Amino acid sequence: MANTTVRGAISIHGKNPQHLVEAVIRNRIYESGYWKEHCFALTAETLIDKTLEVNAIGGVYGNNKPTEFMCLLLKLLQIQPEKEILLEYLQADEFKYLRALAAMYVRMTFQAVEVYEILEPLLKDYRKIRKRDMGGFSLTYMDEFVDELLNEERVCDIILPRITKRDVLEDTGEIGPRKSRLLDAMEGKEEDERERSRSGSRGSSRTRSVSPDRSPKRSRSGSVASDAGSRYLSRSRSRSPALSYRSRTRSISPDRLNGNENNGSSRYRSRSRSISPDRMETMTD
């Protein structure tokens, strides 16, 4: 009686919910000590406490022993909780293994449209989770686990029920287009690039509309020079040797030249006046 499905359970995909797990794995779960000791008489409420003790996801490990995660999944299939309870499991952000267990159950029991609508928002969950398989423990992420549920045929050593592809559902209009954060980010980058290109084109048009007065000037030699360059060239011309010689000659005042001439004549006059009359007579004789 402990392994039978609850009374009034609805058949899923035309079969008993527990039969969604392969017979070989299901029989090993029934024979495991964890199933007999910890999964007996569990309810949808008490199952939460057991899930909080789980530290990894997975199917079978070692010598084909079922994991605790797989035992609790089979218990969910056995008691078949209501949809509202499963949605509450998924909304518990602090309990990641409870969310993974509910996501696995939703993928195995819900219709295709509900599977995509419920599980795709979980692709934003990037938390790390541990996975236990035949090779031991490994590290994976919640979004990768959900992506495997949506795209892979076998997850945690269980063959998942077939569901309609999303492309077909979009063509028939049963579901809207998928909203991806990556595509939204890429579209935002494209819009930013367009705005930058527009602003760049506006700036180039402004630079082209510069008045001709601000255009660079050409010197007499034909080379382009700026205002500072033209000033520098005018200064260099004034410093040529010929101009410097003229400036030196012009710097002597005429008064100074006249003063020198007067001084010379006064010297000659003083010399002529200093000769005595006796000497003059001798010179005339």
C-alpha positions as CSV (number, residue, x, y, z in Angstrom):
1,M,0.0,0.0,0.0
2,A,2.9,2.4,0.6
3,N,3.9,2.2,-3.1
4,T,0.5,2.8,-4.6
5,T,-0.7,6.1,-6.0
6,V,-3.1,8.1,-4.0
7,R,-6.8,7.6,-4.7
8,G,-8.5,9.9,-7.1
9,A,-5.2,10.7,-8.9
10,I,-5.6,11.8,-12.5
11,S,-3.7,9.9,-15.2
12,I,-1.0,11.8,-16.8
13,H,-0.2,11.3,-20.5
14,G,-2.6,8.3,-20.4
15,K,-0.8,6.4,-17.6
16,N,-0.3,6.2,-13.9
17,P,1.8,9.2,-12.7
18,Q,4.4,6.9,-11.1
19,H,4.9,5.0,-14.3
20,L,6.5,8.2,-15.8
21,V,9.6,6.9,-14.0
22,E,11.1,3.9,-15.7
23,A,10.3,0.5,-14.1
24,V,13.9,-0.3,-13.3
25,I,14.6,3.0,-11.5
26,R,11.2,2.9,-9.8
27,N,11.8,-0.6,-8.4
28,R,15.2,0.5,-7.0
29,I,13.6,3.4,-5.3
30,Y,11.0,1.1,-3.7
31,E,13.8,-1.0,-2.4
32,S,16.0,1.8,-1.1
33,G,16.3,2.6,2.6
34,Y,15.7,6.3,2.1
35,W,12.3,5.6,0.5
36,K,11.2,3.2,3.3
37,E,12.5,5.4,6.2
38,H,12.0,9.0,5.1
39,C,9.3,9.0,2.3
40,F,6.7,7.0,4.2
41,A,3.4,8.9,4.8
42,L,4.8,12.2,3.4
43,T,2.4,15.0,2.4
44,A,2.7,18.1,0.3
45,E,3.6,20.1,3.4
46,T,6.0,17.7,5.2
47,L,7.8,17.0,1.9
48,I,9.2,20.5,2.0
49,D,11.2,19.7,5.2
50,K,12.7,16.6,3.5
51,T,13.6,18.7,0.4
52,L,15.5,21.2,2.5
53,E,17.9,18.4,3.5
54,V,18.7,17.6,-0.1
55,N,22.1,18.8,-1.3
56,A,22.2,17.6,-4.9
57,I,20.0,16.7,-7.9
58,G,20.4,13.6,-10.0
59,G,19.0,10.1,-10.9
60,V,21.2,7.2,-9.8
61,Y,24.8,7.0,-8.6
62,G,27.3,4.4,-7.6
63,N,25.9,0.9,-7.9
64,N,22.7,2.2,-9.5
65,K,21.4,3.6,-6.2
66,P,18.7,6.3,-6.5
67,T,19.4,9.7,-5.1
68,E,17.3,11.4,-2.5
69,F,16.1,13.9,-5.2
70,M,14.7,11.0,-7.3
71,C,13.0,9.5,-4.3
72,L,11.2,12.7,-3.5
73,L,10.2,13.2,-7.2
74,L,8.6,9.8,-7.2
75,K,6.8,10.7,-4.0
76,L,5.4,13.8,-5.7
77,L,4.1,11.7,-8.5
78,Q,2.5,9.4,-6.0
79,I,0.7,12.0,-3.9
80,Q,0.0,14.3,-6.9
81,P,-0.3,17.7,-5.2
82,E,-2.4,20.5,-6.6
83,K,-1.1,23.1,-9.1
84,E,-1.2,26.0,-6.6
85,I,1.1,24.1,-4.3
86,L,3.6,23.4,-7.0
87,L,3.6,27.1,-8.0
88,E,4.4,27.9,-4.4
89,Y,7.3,25.5,-4.5
90,L,8.6,27.4,-7.6
91,Q,8.3,30.8,-5.9
92,A,10.5,29.8,-3.0
93,D,13.7,31.5,-4.1
94,E,15.6,30.6,-0.9
95,F,15.1,26.9,-1.5
96,K,16.8,26.1,-4.8
97,Y,16.5,22.3,-4.6
98,L,12.8,22.6,-3.8
99,R,12.5,24.7,-7.0
100,A,14.4,22.2,-9.0
101,L,12.2,19.4,-7.8
102,A,9.0,21.3,-8.6
103,A,10.4,22.2,-12.1
104,M,11.1,18.6,-12.8
105,Y,7.6,17.6,-11.7
106,V,6.1,20.4,-13.9
107,R,8.0,19.2,-16.9
108,M,6.8,15.6,-16.5
109,T,3.2,16.2,-15.8
110,F,2.0,19.6,-17.3
111,Q,0.9,20.3,-20.8
112,A,3.4,21.9,-23.3
113,V,2.0,25.4,-23.2
114,E,2.1,25.5,-19.3
115,V,5.5,24.0,-19.3
116,Y,7.0,26.8,-21.4
117,E,5.1,29.5,-19.5
118,I,6.1,28.3,-16.1
119,L,9.7,27.1,-16.6
120,E,11.0,29.8,-19.0
121,P,11.1,32.5,-16.2
122,L,13.4,30.2,-14.3
123,L,16.1,30.7,-16.9
124,K,16.9,33.9,-15.0
125,D,18.0,31.9,-12.0
126,Y,21.8,31.6,-12.2
127,R,22.4,30.0,-8.8
128,K,24.8,27.1,-8.5
129,I,23.5,23.6,-7.8
130,R,25.2,20.3,-7.3
131,K,24.5,17.3,-9.5
132,R,25.2,13.7,-8.5
133,D,25.5,10.9,-11.1
134,M,27.6,7.8,-11.9
135,G,30.8,9.9,-12.0
136,G,30.2,11.5,-8.6
137,F,29.4,15.1,-7.8
138,S,29.6,17.9,-10.3
139,L,28.6,21.6,-10.5
140,T,25.9,23.0,-12.6
141,Y,23.4,26.0,-12.6
142,M,19.7,26.3,-12.2
143,D,19.2,27.9,-15.7
144,E,21.2,25.1,-17.3
145,F,19.0,22.5,-15.5
146,V,15.8,24.2,-16.7
147,D,17.2,24.5,-20.2
148,E,17.8,20.7,-20.2
149,L,14.3,20.2,-19.1
150,L,13.0,22.2,-22.0
151,N,15.2,20.8,-24.7
152,E,16.7,17.4,-23.7
153,E,14.9,14.0,-23.9
154,R,16.6,12.5,-20.8
155,V,17.4,14.4,-17.6
156,C,18.5,12.8,-14.3
157,D,18.5,9.3,-16.0
158,I,14.8,9.6,-16.7
159,I,13.2,9.8,-20.2
160,L,11.0,12.8,-20.2
161,P,7.5,12.8,-21.9
162,R,7.4,14.3,-25.3
163,I,6.1,17.8,-25.6
164,T,5.3,20.0,-28.6
165,K,8.1,22.2,-29.8
166,R,7.9,25.9,-29.1
167,D,8.1,26.9,-32.7
168,V,5.0,24.9,-33.5
169,L,3.1,26.5,-30.7
170,E,4.1,29.9,-31.9
171,D,3.0,29.2,-35.4
172,T,-0.4,28.0,-34.2
173,G,-0.8,31.0,-31.9
174,E,-1.1,29.0,-28.7
175,I,1.9,30.8,-27.1
176,G,3.6,34.2,-27.7
177,P,7.2,34.8,-28.7
178,R,9.8,34.1,-26.1
179,K,11.1,37.0,-24.1
180,S,14.9,36.7,-23.8
181,R,17.0,39.1,-21.6
182,L,19.9,38.5,-23.9
183,L,18.0,39.6,-27.0
184,D,16.7,42.7,-25.1
185,A,20.2,43.6,-24.1
186,M,21.4,43.2,-27.7
187,E,18.5,45.4,-29.0
188,G,19.4,48.0,-26.4
189,K,23.0,48.0,-27.6
190,E,21.9,48.4,-31.2
191,E,19.8,51.4,-30.3
192,D,22.7,53.0,-28.4
193,E,24.9,52.5,-31.5
194,R,22.3,54.1,-33.7
195,E,22.0,57.1,-31.5
196,R,25.8,57.4,-31.4
197,S,26.0,57.3,-35.2
198,R,23.3,59.9,-35.4
199,S,25.0,62.2,-33.0
200,G,28.3,61.6,-34.9
201,S,26.7,62.6,-38.2
202,R,25.3,65.7,-36.6
203,G,28.7,66.7,-35.2
204,S,30.4,66.1,-38.7
205,S,27.8,68.4,-40.3
206,R,28.5,71.1,-37.8
207,T,32.3,70.9,-38.4
208,R,31.6,71.2,-42.2
209,S,29.7,74.4,-41.7
210,V,32.7,76.4,-40.5
211,S,32.9,79.9,-42.0
212,P,35.6,80.7,-44.6
213,D,37.1,83.3,-42.2
214,R,38.2,80.5,-39.9
215,S,39.8,78.6,-42.7
216,P,43.6,78.3,-42.5
217,K,45.6,81.1,-44.2
218,R,48.3,80.6,-46.8
219,S,51.6,82.4,-46.6
220,R,53.4,84.0,-49.6
221,S,55.5,80.9,-50.0
222,G,52.3,78.8,-50.6
223,S,52.4,76.9,-47.3
224,V,49.4,76.9,-45.0
225,A,50.0,78.7,-41.7
226,S,47.8,79.7,-38.9
227,D,47.5,83.2,-37.4
228,A,50.3,82.5,-34.9
229,G,52.5,81.2,-37.7
230,S,51.9,84.3,-39.8
231,R,52.8,86.5,-36.9
232,Y,55.9,84.5,-36.4
233,L,56.9,84.9,-40.0
234,S,56.5,88.7,-39.9
235,R,58.7,88.9,-36.8
236,S,61.4,86.8,-38.4
237,R,61.5,89.1,-41.5
238,S,62.0,92.2,-39.3
239,R,65.1,90.4,-37.9
240,S,66.9,90.1,-41.2
241,P,70.6,91.3,-41.3
242,A,69.8,94.2,-43.7
243,L,67.0,95.6,-41.6
244,S,69.1,95.2,-38.4
245,Y,71.9,97.2,-40.0
246,R,69.5,100.0,-41.1
247,S,68.1,100.1,-37.6
248,R,71.6,100.4,-36.2
249,T,72.4,103.3,-38.5
250,R,69.1,105.0,-37.8
251,S,69.6,104.7,-34.1
252,I,72.4,107.3,-34.2
253,S,70.9,110.7,-33.6
254,P,71.8,113.6,-36.0
255,D,72.6,115.8,-33.0
256,R,75.3,113.4,-32.0
257,L,76.7,113.5,-35.6
258,N,76.6,117.3,-35.6
259,G,78.2,117.4,-32.2
260,N,81.1,115.3,-33.4
261,E,81.6,117.5,-36.5
262,N,81.5,120.7,-34.3
263,N,84.0,119.2,-32.0
264,G,86.3,118.4,-34.8
265,S,86.2,121.9,-36.2
266,S,86.6,123.4,-32.8
267,R,89.8,121.4,-32.4
268,Y,91.1,122.6,-35.7
269,R,90.3,126.2,-34.7
270,S,91.9,125.9,-31.3
271,R,95.1,124.6,-33.0
272,S,95.2,127.5,-35.4
273,R,94.6,130.1,-32.7
274,S,97.3,128.7,-30.4
275,I,100.1,129.6,-32.8
276,S,102.1,132.6,-31.7
277,P,102.6,135.6,-34.0
278,D,106.4,135.2,-33.9
279,R,106.1,131.7,-35.2
280,M,103.8,133.0,-37.9
281,E,106.4,135.5,-39.0
282,T,109.0,132.9,-39.2
283,M,106.7,130.7,-41.1
284,T,106.0,133.5,-43.6
285,D,109.7,134.3,-44.0
